[in-house]
Amino acid sequence: MEEFEVKRGFTKELATRIPIELRRCFGCEPEPVGDGYAIAYGAIRRLIASPGSAGKTLLLAIESDTGIDDDAVILETIRRRNAFLEAVTGFNAKERVKRAKKKAEG
């Protein structure tokens, strides 16, 4: 389970934006699971996205399909995951890495 910070201004409608962005980024209908939503796409056997603590973080649980050998499928899955994370959190991949490093240090 990964936890991502959400940019100020993106937290207000986080719970309603998650299923919308899952549809837009992955092109499949998300299934409600608890307080979040689940999908399966490409090299992801199951992805569950839900709002975290007080709606200020995004919780993401991903179960990978290790049987996929097609590099194109794997790269497309990563690209779509990053697009989803950027749309929901407001931070691009570089900013997410920087924040994760800062959190790990302190």
Secondary structure, DSSP 4 states (H G I P E B T S, - for coil): -EEEE--TTTSTTHHHHHHHHHHHHH-SPPEEETTEEEEEETTEEEEEEEE-GGGSEEEEEEEE-TT---HHHHHHHHHHHHHHHHHHHS--HHHHHHHHHHHHH-
